[in-house]
Amino acid sequence: GGRAAAPALDAEQLDALRACLTREVSLVRGGPGTGKSVLVRLALRALLANGGRQRKRAEPRPVLVVCATDVALDALLEGLLAALPSEAASAPSLVRVGGPCRKESLRPHSLRQRVLSERERDEGHARAWKALSKQQRELRERADGLVARLLREAEPTADDLDEACSTAQIMSLCSDAPGGWHDIEEALSLWLEPVRKARAEREAAAAPAAAAAAAAA
């Protein structure tokens, strides 16, 4: 496939590109319009091409590109895709990870889109995923109900923790105090607080239905 012609580089840009490709760590500095983005795209093209040539001898090494903003990432990827051969630019090995992708040309490369595409192609996988998700929800609801029932009967005490938990687990529970350590009773009370709140919310939600059932009886 066709690709964009490589831009002409001056001596300093060539030295910088050579440093990027031959040194373990390189820092490229320059003012606006000095060719930093062009240099990065050329370096990436060379790294990707070199990985392709070595593919028969070993697994290709991944190249991770990190940008400060999604805008900078999209600008870099657009330039890279324009410079790559068309077959390489459409390869599944190029994946964009980040915030929502606003560039139509880059959406096929976004991680979210690739996951959705894989699911659509594999209907069996999609059905299995839905079944597993449903099973997880049901198990979570059963676990929440069991915890709520047990807590209604009796909340755990410090003696229960001492009997059921390891020393490391108790230390982890008590070490969350801003100024040092909680005593075990205070740590247990803090740990139970969201559980008590969730139980109260469930009971409040179930109260109207219970009242209606009692009235009907």
N, C-alpha and C positions, 0 to 999 in steps of 0.2 A: 504494500500500500504506500501511498505518498505521505510525505511529511514535510514540515516547514524547513527551509534551508537554515543551517546554523549561522548565527550572526557572526560578523567579523569581530575579532577581539584585538585590542591593542596589547602592548607588551606587558603592562601591569596586570591586565585582566587575565592574560595567559599564565603569568606567574601565579596569580591567585587560584586559577583553575587547577594548575599543576599541584599546588599545595593541598587543595581540597582532596585530590585523588591519590596523593602519595603519603600524606601525613595522617597520623592517628587522630589528631585534633587540629583544626584550623579555624581561625577567626578572621572573617572578611569584613572590613569596615569601608565605608565610603558615604559620601553625601548623596542627596537625591539625584537620580538620573545617571549614576556612575556605573550602573550595570550589575548591581548585586543580585537582583531577581533573575536576570538572564544567566548569570554565573551559576546560581543554584540550579536552574533548570538544566543547564549543560552538564553539571556534575551529576545530577540525578539520571539524565539520559545515559551517561557513560557507565554509571554504576549498574543500571538496569540492563544495559547491553552486555556488560561483562558478566553479570549473573546468568544471562541467557546463554552465553557461549559455554559457561562452565556447567550448565545443567546436566549434561550427559555424564559428567564425572562425579558430581556431588549435588546435594540438595542446594538450591539457590538460597543465598542469604537474604533475609528480609531487609528492607530499607524503611526506616521510620522517619517521617517528616513531621515536625512539631512546629506549629505557628501560634503566635500570641492571640490571634483573633480568627474567627471563621471567615471574615472577609479576606484576610491575607492568605489563608489556606486555599480558599476557592480561586483566588487570582493565581496562585502558584500552580495549582492543579490544572487550571484551564490552559496556562501556558505550556505545562508539561504534556498534556494530552495533544495539544496542537503540534508539538514537536515530535511526538512519537509516531511510528508507523501505525496505520489504522488498525491492523490486527493486534498490535500490542496495546493500543489505547483502549480497545474493547475487551481486553483480557480480564478474567475474573480475579486476577491477583492484585489489581489496584483497588483499594478499598478506602473510602473516606469515612473517618470517624469524627464526630463533632456535633455541633448544634444543627438546627434545621437547615437543610440545603436549599438555597433560593435560586441556584443556577440550574436551569433545566438540563444543560449538557452534563452536569455532574451527578444528577440524581440517580442514574443507573449504577453509579459507583458508591453510593452511600451504603453504609452497613445496614441501616434499616431496610432500604429497598432490596438489598441482596437477600436479607432474611425473608422478607415477604415473598420475593420471587421464588426462593427455594421452597417455601411452604406451598405456594400455588402449584408448583411443578410436582410436588410430591403430596398427593391427596391423602395417601395412607398415613404419611407422617403428620399431616394436619389433623386428621381424625384422632390419631393416637395422642397428639398434643392436647386436643380439646378434652379427651377422656381423662388424661392424666391431670389436667388442670381442675376438672370437675371433682376427681377423686381427692385431690389435695384440699380443695375447699371443704368437701364433706368431712375429711379427717380433721381439718382445723376446727370446724364447727363442733364435731364430736369432742375434741380435746378441750375446747373452750367450755362446752357444757359440763364435761366431767370435772374440770377445775372449779367451775362455779358451784356445782353440787357439793364437792368436797369442802369448799370454803364456807358454804352455808352451814355445813355440819360442824366444822371446827377449823379455825385457821391454824397454820403451823406455828409452833413455838420455838424459842431458842433451843430448848432441849431436843426438839425434832431435828433442827438443823445440825446440832452437835452429833446426833446419832446417824443422820443420813448423808451428811456432806463431808468431804475431805477438808483437811486443814487449809489447803490452797484455795478451795472454793469459798470457805468462810472468810479467809483473808481478803479475797477478791471482793466479796460482798461488803466488807467493812471498810475498805480502803478508799471509798469514793467521797470522803468528807473533804470540803474545801480546806479546812485547817489541819487535817491529819486523818484520824481514824474515828469511825463511828463505833459505839459499843454495839454488841450484837442485837440487842432489843431494838435500838434505833434503826440499825441497818435493815432489820427484818421489816419494821414498820414502813420504811421508805420503799422497800422492794414490793410490799403488798399494796401500796397506795394506788398505782394504776390498775392493779387487779381488782381492788375494791370498787374503783370508779367504773370500770367496765362492767362489773357485776351489777352495780346500781343502775347503769344505763340499760342493761338487758332486762332487768326487772321492771323498770319504768316503761320500756317498750312493750313488754308482755302484759302489763297490768290491764289495759283496756280490753284485750281479748279474754283475759281471765274473768274480768268483771262481767262481760257479756255472756260468757259461758255459765257463770253462776246465776245470772238473772234468768237465762233460758231454762235452767234446771229448776 
